Amino acid sequence: MTVSASRRTGPTRRVGQFDQLVTLPGDVDPNSVDASLSDGVLMVRVGKAHKTQPRRIEVKGS
């Protein structure tokens, strides 16, 4: 996940910019990402992916 931001003092003048790269584990559900910005604090919530549950298969003999 890459977080990028820039601060502007006017419509065209950029004061500062940054990029932050965060490596997430492989078991993340991309459909359950939520982000909010409040009082200058960025909150990103990422849900875990559901793991496949083992299942029992009955084998019938003849």
HTML snippet that shows the backbone in 3Dmol.js (N, CA, C, O; Angstrom):
<script src="https://3Dmol.org/build/3Dmol-min.js"></script>
<div id="view" style="width:600px;height:400px;position:relative"></div>
<script>
const pdb = `
ATOM      1  N   MET A   1       0.851  -1.139   0.000  1.00  0.00           N
ATOM      2  CA  MET A   1       0.000   0.000   0.000  1.00  0.00           C
ATOM      3  C   MET A   1       0.912   1.222   0.000  1.00  0.00           C
ATOM      4  O   MET A   1       1.900   1.264   0.734  1.00  0.00           O
ATOM      5  N   THR A   2       0.589   2.194  -0.806  1.00  0.00           N
ATOM      6  CA  THR A   2       1.341   3.438  -0.856  1.00  0.00           C
ATOM      7  C   THR A   2       0.440   4.578  -0.420  1.00  0.00           C
ATOM      8  O   THR A   2      -0.662   4.745  -0.943  1.00  0.00           O
ATOM      9  N   VAL A   3       0.911   5.361   0.539  1.00  0.00           N
ATOM     10  CA  VAL A   3       0.197   6.549   1.004  1.00  0.00           C
ATOM     11  C   VAL A   3       0.961   7.749   0.468  1.00  0.00           C
ATOM     12  O   VAL A   3       2.156   7.896   0.726  1.00  0.00           O
ATOM     13  N   SER A   4       0.272   8.608  -0.277  1.00  0.00           N
ATOM     14  CA  SER A   4       0.887   9.809  -0.852  1.00  0.00           C
ATOM     15  C   SER A   4       0.078  11.022  -0.417  1.00  0.00           C
ATOM     16  O   SER A   4      -1.149  10.968  -0.333  1.00  0.00           O
ATOM     17  N   ALA A   5       0.779  12.114  -0.143  1.00  0.00           N
ATOM     18  CA  ALA A   5       0.092  13.344   0.246  1.00  0.00           C
ATOM     19  C   ALA A   5       0.935  14.541  -0.162  1.00  0.00           C
ATOM     20  O   ALA A   5       2.151  14.444  -0.321  1.00  0.00           O
ATOM     21  N   SER A   6       0.268  15.660  -0.324  1.00  0.00           N
ATOM     22  CA  SER A   6       0.974  16.913  -0.581  1.00  0.00           C
ATOM     23  C   SER A   6       0.223  18.030   0.123  1.00  0.00           C
ATOM     24  O   SER A   6      -0.989  17.953   0.326  1.00  0.00           O
ATOM     25  N   ARG A   7       0.951  19.052   0.486  1.00  0.00           N
ATOM     26  CA  ARG A   7       0.371  20.206   1.158  1.00  0.00           C
ATOM     27  C   ARG A   7       0.504  21.405   0.239  1.00  0.00           C
ATOM     28  O   ARG A   7       1.566  21.657  -0.330  1.00  0.00           O
ATOM     29  N   ARG A   8      -0.576  22.130   0.104  1.00  0.00           N
ATOM     30  CA  ARG A   8      -0.592  23.285  -0.786  1.00  0.00           C
ATOM     31  C   ARG A   8      -0.993  24.526  -0.004  1.00  0.00           C
ATOM     32  O   ARG A   8      -1.811  24.454   0.914  1.00  0.00           O
ATOM     33  N   THR A   9      -0.414  25.664  -0.372  1.00  0.00           N
ATOM     34  CA  THR A   9      -0.796  26.936   0.240  1.00  0.00           C
ATOM     35  C   THR A   9      -1.785  27.689  -0.639  1.00  0.00           C
ATOM     36  O   THR A   9      -2.416  28.646  -0.189  1.00  0.00           O
ATOM     37  N   GLY A  10      -1.918  27.271  -1.855  1.00  0.00           N
ATOM     38  CA  GLY A  10      -2.852  27.903  -2.783  1.00  0.00           C
ATOM     39  C   GLY A  10      -3.228  26.888  -3.838  1.00  0.00           C
ATOM     40  O   GLY A  10      -2.882  25.712  -3.720  1.00  0.00           O
ATOM     41  N   PRO A  11      -3.924  27.319  -4.858  1.00  0.00           N
ATOM     42  CA  PRO A  11      -4.364  26.368  -5.885  1.00  0.00           C
ATOM     43  C   PRO A  11      -3.218  25.761  -6.693  1.00  0.00           C
ATOM     44  O   PRO A  11      -3.378  24.679  -7.258  1.00  0.00           O
ATOM     45  N   THR A  12      -2.070  26.429  -6.759  1.00  0.00           N
ATOM     46  CA  THR A  12      -0.975  25.903  -7.580  1.00  0.00           C
ATOM     47  C   THR A  12       0.340  25.741  -6.830  1.00  0.00           C
ATOM     48  O   THR A  12       1.230  25.046  -7.320  1.00  0.00           O
ATOM     49  N   ARG A  13       0.493  26.344  -5.681  1.00  0.00           N
ATOM     50  CA  ARG A  13       1.774  26.307  -4.981  1.00  0.00           C
ATOM     51  C   ARG A  13       1.837  25.133  -4.004  1.00  0.00           C
ATOM     52  O   ARG A  13       1.084  25.085  -3.032  1.00  0.00           O
ATOM     53  N   ARG A  14       2.732  24.200  -4.268  1.00  0.00           N
ATOM     54  CA  ARG A  14       2.907  23.018  -3.443  1.00  0.00           C
ATOM     55  C   ARG A  14       4.034  23.257  -2.445  1.00  0.00           C
ATOM     56  O   ARG A  14       5.134  23.643  -2.840  1.00  0.00           O
ATOM     57  N   VAL A  15       3.775  23.032  -1.159  1.00  0.00           N
ATOM     58  CA  VAL A  15       4.758  23.263  -0.105  1.00  0.00           C
ATOM     59  C   VAL A  15       5.555  21.999   0.182  1.00  0.00           C
ATOM     60  O   VAL A  15       6.778  22.059   0.304  1.00  0.00           O
ATOM     61  N   GLY A  16       4.893  20.871   0.291  1.00  0.00           N
ATOM     62  CA  GLY A  16       5.585  19.636   0.614  1.00  0.00           C
ATOM     63  C   GLY A  16       4.836  18.427   0.096  1.00  0.00           C
ATOM     64  O   GLY A  16       3.626  18.475  -0.125  1.00  0.00           O
ATOM     65  N   GLN A  17       5.567  17.345  -0.096  1.00  0.00           N
ATOM     66  CA  GLN A  17       4.970  16.123  -0.598  1.00  0.00           C
ATOM     67  C   GLN A  17       5.718  14.952   0.000  1.00  0.00           C
ATOM     68  O   GLN A  17       6.925  15.029   0.228  1.00  0.00           O
ATOM     69  N   PHE A  18       4.991  13.847   0.259  1.00  0.00           N
ATOM     70  CA  PHE A  18       5.665  12.651   0.730  1.00  0.00           C
ATOM     71  C   PHE A  18       4.945  11.423   0.204  1.00  0.00           C
ATOM     72  O   PHE A  18       3.765  11.474  -0.143  1.00  0.00           O
ATOM     73  N   ASP A  19       5.671  10.325   0.151  1.00  0.00           N
ATOM     74  CA  ASP A  19       5.149   9.012  -0.205  1.00  0.00           C
ATOM     75  C   ASP A  19       5.624   8.042   0.859  1.00  0.00           C
ATOM     76  O   ASP A  19       6.793   8.062   1.242  1.00  0.00           O
ATOM     77  N   GLN A  20       4.732   7.200   1.336  1.00  0.00           N
ATOM     78  CA  GLN A  20       5.084   6.198   2.336  1.00  0.00           C
ATOM     79  C   GLN A  20       4.617   4.849   1.825  1.00  0.00           C
ATOM     80  O   GLN A  20       3.437   4.673   1.523  1.00  0.00           O
ATOM     81  N   LEU A  21       5.529   3.894   1.725  1.00  0.00           N
ATOM     82  CA  LEU A  21       5.211   2.553   1.257  1.00  0.00           C
ATOM     83  C   LEU A  21       5.107   1.633   2.459  1.00  0.00           C
ATOM     84  O   LEU A  21       6.037   1.539   3.261  1.00  0.00           O
ATOM     85  N   VAL A  22       3.971   0.953   2.584  1.00  0.00           N
ATOM     86  CA  VAL A  22       3.726   0.028   3.692  1.00  0.00           C
ATOM     87  C   VAL A  22       3.461  -1.341   3.089  1.00  0.00           C
ATOM     88  O   VAL A  22       2.579  -1.495   2.245  1.00  0.00           O
ATOM     89  N   THR A  23       4.227  -2.338   3.524  1.00  0.00           N
ATOM     90  CA  THR A  23       4.037  -3.701   3.036  1.00  0.00           C
ATOM     91  C   THR A  23       2.999  -4.394   3.906  1.00  0.00           C
ATOM     92  O   THR A  23       3.143  -4.460   5.127  1.00  0.00           O
ATOM     93  N   LEU A  24       1.959  -4.907   3.274  1.00  0.00           N
ATOM     94  CA  LEU A  24       0.898  -5.609   3.979  1.00  0.00           C
ATOM     95  C   LEU A  24       1.091  -7.112   3.816  1.00  0.00           C
ATOM     96  O   LEU A  24       1.666  -7.558   2.823  1.00  0.00           O
ATOM     97  N   PRO A  25       0.619  -7.889   4.771  1.00  0.00           N
ATOM     98  CA  PRO A  25       0.715  -9.340   4.622  1.00  0.00           C
ATOM     99  C   PRO A  25      -0.163  -9.814   3.471  1.00  0.00           C
ATOM    100  O   PRO A  25      -1.057  -9.092   3.029  1.00  0.00           O
ATOM    101  N   GLY A  26       0.087 -11.006   2.995  1.00  0.00           N
ATOM    102  CA  GLY A  26      -0.636 -11.531   1.840  1.00  0.00           C
ATOM    103  C   GLY A  26      -2.085 -11.875   2.097  1.00  0.00           C
ATOM    104  O   GLY A  26      -2.848 -12.032   1.143  1.00  0.00           O
ATOM    105  N   ASP A  27      -2.502 -12.000   3.361  1.00  0.00           N
ATOM    106  CA  ASP A  27      -3.877 -12.403   3.640  1.00  0.00           C
ATOM    107  C   ASP A  27      -4.781 -11.207   3.941  1.00  0.00           C
ATOM    108  O   ASP A  27      -5.460 -11.173   4.967  1.00  0.00           O
ATOM    109  N   VAL A  28      -4.780 -10.233   3.038  1.00  0.00           N
ATOM    110  CA  VAL A  28      -5.587  -9.018   3.174  1.00  0.00           C
ATOM    111  C   VAL A  28      -6.724  -9.063   2.158  1.00  0.00           C
ATOM    112  O   VAL A  28      -6.528  -9.435   1.001  1.00  0.00           O
ATOM    113  N   ASP A  29      -7.917  -8.675   2.613  1.00  0.00           N
ATOM    114  CA  ASP A  29      -9.076  -8.609   1.725  1.00  0.00           C
ATOM    115  C   ASP A  29      -9.126  -7.221   1.090  1.00  0.00           C
ATOM    116  O   ASP A  29      -9.445  -6.255   1.784  1.00  0.00           O
ATOM    117  N   PRO A  30      -8.824  -7.087  -0.199  1.00  0.00           N
ATOM    118  CA  PRO A  30      -8.804  -5.762  -0.826  1.00  0.00           C
ATOM    119  C   PRO A  30     -10.171  -5.091  -0.887  1.00  0.00           C
ATOM    120  O   PRO A  30     -10.251  -3.880  -1.095  1.00  0.00           O
ATOM    121  N   ASN A  31     -11.251  -5.855  -0.710  1.00  0.00           N
ATOM    122  CA  ASN A  31     -12.592  -5.278  -0.746  1.00  0.00           C
ATOM    123  C   ASN A  31     -13.020  -4.703   0.600  1.00  0.00           C
ATOM    124  O   ASN A  31     -14.080  -4.083   0.696  1.00  0.00           O
ATOM    125  N   SER A  32     -12.212  -4.900   1.640  1.00  0.00           N
ATOM    126  CA  SER A  32     -12.603  -4.411   2.969  1.00  0.00           C
ATOM    127  C   SER A  32     -11.667  -3.314   3.473  1.00  0.00           C
ATOM    128  O   SER A  32     -11.377  -3.254   4.668  1.00  0.00           O
ATOM    129  N   VAL A  33     -11.193  -2.453   2.584  1.00  0.00           N
ATOM    130  CA  VAL A  33     -10.300  -1.362   2.960  1.00  0.00           C
ATOM    131  C   VAL A  33     -11.137  -0.109   3.190  1.00  0.00           C
ATOM    132  O   VAL A  33     -11.999   0.235   2.382  1.00  0.00           O
ATOM    133  N   ASP A  34     -10.867   0.571   4.314  1.00  0.00           N
ATOM    134  CA  ASP A  34     -11.584   1.793   4.648  1.00  0.00           C
ATOM    135  C   ASP A  34     -10.562   2.818   5.119  1.00  0.00           C
ATOM    136  O   ASP A  34      -9.676   2.479   5.904  1.00  0.00           O
ATOM    137  N   ALA A  35     -10.662   4.050   4.665  1.00  0.00           N
ATOM    138  CA  ALA A  35      -9.722   5.103   5.065  1.00  0.00           C
ATOM    139  C   ALA A  35     -10.501   6.362   5.406  1.00  0.00           C
ATOM    140  O   ALA A  35     -11.492   6.699   4.759  1.00  0.00           O
ATOM    141  N   SER A  36     -10.019   7.061   6.458  1.00  0.00           N
ATOM    142  CA  SER A  36     -10.639   8.328   6.843  1.00  0.00           C
ATOM    143  C   SER A  36      -9.552   9.279   7.317  1.00  0.00           C
ATOM    144  O   SER A  36      -8.512   8.856   7.821  1.00  0.00           O
ATOM    145  N   LEU A  37      -9.808  10.563   7.148  1.00  0.00           N
ATOM    146  CA  LEU A  37      -8.882  11.616   7.561  1.00  0.00           C
ATOM    147  C   LEU A  37      -9.629  12.555   8.495  1.00  0.00           C
ATOM    148  O   LEU A  37     -10.644  13.143   8.120  1.00  0.00           O
ATOM    149  N   SER A  38      -9.114  12.694   9.729  1.00  0.00           N
ATOM    150  CA  SER A  38      -9.762  13.543  10.713  1.00  0.00           C
ATOM    151  C   SER A  38      -8.698  14.257  11.538  1.00  0.00           C
ATOM    152  O   SER A  38      -7.840  13.609  12.137  1.00  0.00           O
ATOM    153  N   ASP A  39      -8.747  15.581  11.574  1.00  0.00           N
ATOM    154  CA  ASP A  39      -7.792  16.394  12.330  1.00  0.00           C
ATOM    155  C   ASP A  39      -6.346  16.097  11.952  1.00  0.00           C
ATOM    156  O   ASP A  39      -5.464  16.107  12.811  1.00  0.00           O
ATOM    157  N   GLY A  40      -6.103  15.836  10.688  1.00  0.00           N
ATOM    158  CA  GLY A  40      -4.752  15.571  10.209  1.00  0.00           C
ATOM    159  C   GLY A  40      -4.253  14.160  10.453  1.00  0.00           C
ATOM    160  O   GLY A  40      -3.088  13.866  10.187  1.00  0.00           O
ATOM    161  N   VAL A  41      -5.114  13.274  10.957  1.00  0.00           N
ATOM    162  CA  VAL A  41      -4.726  11.888  11.230  1.00  0.00           C
ATOM    163  C   VAL A  41      -5.406  10.981  10.203  1.00  0.00           C
ATOM    164  O   VAL A  41      -6.630  10.975  10.073  1.00  0.00           O
ATOM    165  N   LEU A  42      -4.592  10.221   9.483  1.00  0.00           N
ATOM    166  CA  LEU A  42      -5.109   9.275   8.495  1.00  0.00           C
ATOM    167  C   LEU A  42      -5.281   7.924   9.166  1.00  0.00           C
ATOM    168  O   LEU A  42      -4.325   7.380   9.719  1.00  0.00           O
ATOM    169  N   MET A  43      -6.496   7.374   9.123  1.00  0.00           N
ATOM    170  CA  MET A  43      -6.788   6.062   9.689  1.00  0.00           C
ATOM    171  C   MET A  43      -7.145   5.130   8.535  1.00  0.00           C
ATOM    172  O   MET A  43      -8.107   5.374   7.807  1.00  0.00           O
ATOM    173  N   VAL A  44      -6.369   4.069   8.373  1.00  0.00           N
ATOM    174  CA  VAL A  44      -6.623   3.081   7.330  1.00  0.00           C
ATOM    175  C   VAL A  44      -6.916   1.756   8.008  1.00  0.00           C
ATOM    176  O   VAL A  44      -6.113   1.275   8.807  1.00  0.00           O
ATOM    177  N   ARG A  45      -8.044   1.169   7.700  1.00  0.00           N
ATOM    178  CA  ARG A  45      -8.417  -0.140   8.240  1.00  0.00           C
ATOM    179  C   ARG A  45      -8.484  -1.129   7.092  1.00  0.00           C
ATOM    180  O   ARG A  45      -9.140  -0.895   6.076  1.00  0.00           O
ATOM    181  N   VAL A  46      -7.786  -2.242   7.282  1.00  0.00           N
ATOM    182  CA  VAL A  46      -7.722  -3.280   6.262  1.00  0.00           C
ATOM    183  C   VAL A  46      -8.139  -4.591   6.913  1.00  0.00           C
ATOM    184  O   VAL A  46      -7.559  -5.007   7.917  1.00  0.00           O
ATOM    185  N   GLY A  47      -9.140  -5.235   6.341  1.00  0.00           N
ATOM    186  CA  GLY A  47      -9.626  -6.494   6.901  1.00  0.00           C
ATOM    187  C   GLY A  47      -8.812  -7.679   6.423  1.00  0.00           C
ATOM    188  O   GLY A  47      -8.225  -7.664   5.341  1.00  0.00           O
ATOM    189  N   LYS A  48      -8.792  -8.708   7.258  1.00  0.00           N
ATOM    190  CA  LYS A  48      -8.106  -9.938   6.890  1.00  0.00           C
ATOM    191  C   LYS A  48      -8.967 -10.734   5.927  1.00  0.00           C
ATOM    192  O   LYS A  48     -10.196 -10.699   5.996  1.00  0.00           O
ATOM    193  N   ALA A  49      -8.315 -11.444   5.038  1.00  0.00           N
ATOM    194  CA  ALA A  49      -9.026 -12.317   4.114  1.00  0.00           C
ATOM    195  C   ALA A  49      -9.495 -13.558   4.868  1.00  0.00           C
ATOM    196  O   ALA A  49      -8.831 -14.020   5.796  1.00  0.00           O
ATOM    197  N   HIS A  50     -10.628 -14.081   4.465  1.00  0.00           N
ATOM    198  CA  HIS A  50     -11.140 -15.301   5.085  1.00  0.00           C
ATOM    199  C   HIS A  50     -10.328 -16.486   4.594  1.00  0.00           C
ATOM    200  O   HIS A  50     -10.134 -16.670   3.393  1.00  0.00           O
ATOM    201  N   LYS A  51      -9.861 -17.280   5.534  1.00  0.00           N
ATOM    202  CA  LYS A  51      -9.105 -18.465   5.157  1.00  0.00           C
ATOM    203  C   LYS A  51     -10.076 -19.579   4.767  1.00  0.00           C
ATOM    204  O   LYS A  51     -11.185 -19.674   5.292  1.00  0.00           O
ATOM    205  N   THR A  52      -9.636 -20.397   3.855  1.00  0.00           N
ATOM    206  CA  THR A  52     -10.444 -21.532   3.436  1.00  0.00           C
ATOM    207  C   THR A  52     -10.488 -22.543   4.570  1.00  0.00           C
ATOM    208  O   THR A  52      -9.451 -22.962   5.086  1.00  0.00           O
ATOM    209  N   GLN A  53     -11.680 -22.924   4.945  1.00  0.00           N
ATOM    210  CA  GLN A  53     -11.855 -23.896   6.020  1.00  0.00           C
ATOM    211  C   GLN A  53     -11.707 -25.313   5.471  1.00  0.00           C
ATOM    212  O   GLN A  53     -12.229 -25.623   4.400  1.00  0.00           O
ATOM    213  N   PRO A  54     -11.005 -26.164   6.194  1.00  0.00           N
ATOM    214  CA  PRO A  54     -10.908 -27.546   5.731  1.00  0.00           C
ATOM    215  C   PRO A  54     -12.283 -28.208   5.793  1.00  0.00           C
ATOM    216  O   PRO A  54     -13.085 -27.901   6.674  1.00  0.00           O
ATOM    217  N   ARG A  55     -12.541 -29.079   4.893  1.00  0.00           N
ATOM    218  CA  ARG A  55     -13.830 -29.761   4.905  1.00  0.00           C
ATOM    219  C   ARG A  55     -13.616 -31.257   4.781  1.00  0.00           C
ATOM    220  O   ARG A  55     -12.620 -31.719   4.223  1.00  0.00           O
ATOM    221  N   ARG A  56     -14.543 -31.980   5.298  1.00  0.00           N
ATOM    222  CA  ARG A  56     -14.464 -33.424   5.315  1.00  0.00           C
ATOM    223  C   ARG A  56     -15.296 -33.966   4.160  1.00  0.00           C
ATOM    224  O   ARG A  56     -16.452 -33.586   3.979  1.00  0.00           O
ATOM    225  N   ILE A  57     -14.703 -34.840   3.397  1.00  0.00           N
ATOM    226  CA  ILE A  57     -15.384 -35.457   2.260  1.00  0.00           C
ATOM    227  C   ILE A  57     -15.507 -36.952   2.549  1.00  0.00           C
ATOM    228  O   ILE A  57     -14.520 -37.647   2.791  1.00  0.00           O
ATOM    229  N   GLU A  58     -16.739 -37.412   2.514  1.00  0.00           N
ATOM    230  CA  GLU A  58     -16.979 -38.817   2.778  1.00  0.00           C
ATOM    231  C   GLU A  58     -16.728 -39.612   1.496  1.00  0.00           C
ATOM    232  O   GLU A  58     -17.240 -39.271   0.430  1.00  0.00           O
ATOM    233  N   VAL A  59     -15.936 -40.670   1.618  1.00  0.00           N
ATOM    234  CA  VAL A  59     -15.663 -41.551   0.467  1.00  0.00           C
ATOM    235  C   VAL A  59     -16.491 -42.790   0.645  1.00  0.00           C
ATOM    236  O   VAL A  59     -16.375 -43.490   1.651  1.00  0.00           O
ATOM    237  N   LYS A  60     -17.346 -43.071  -0.351  1.00  0.00           N
ATOM    238  CA  LYS A  60     -18.241 -44.218  -0.291  1.00  0.00           C
ATOM    239  C   LYS A  60     -17.621 -45.386  -1.038  1.00  0.00           C
ATOM    240  O   LYS A  60     -17.153 -45.231  -2.166  1.00  0.00           O
ATOM    241  N   GLY A  61     -17.619 -46.524  -0.426  1.00  0.00           N
ATOM    242  CA  GLY A  61     -17.084 -47.723  -1.088  1.00  0.00           C
ATOM    243  C   GLY A  61     -18.190 -48.487  -1.793  1.00  0.00           C
ATOM    244  O   GLY A  61     -19.367 -48.314  -1.479  1.00  0.00           O
ATOM    245  N   SER A  62     -17.822 -49.315  -2.727  1.00  0.00           N
ATOM    246  CA  SER A  62     -18.847 -50.088  -3.460  1.00  0.00           C
ATOM    247  C   SER A  62     -18.996 -51.483  -2.924  1.00  0.00           C
ATOM    248  O   SER A  62     -19.811 -52.255  -3.429  1.00  0.00           O
TER     249      SER A  62
END
`;
const viewer = $3Dmol.createViewer("view");
viewer.addModel(pdb, "pdb");
viewer.setStyle({}, {cartoon: {color: "spectrum"}});
viewer.zoomTo();
viewer.render();
</script>
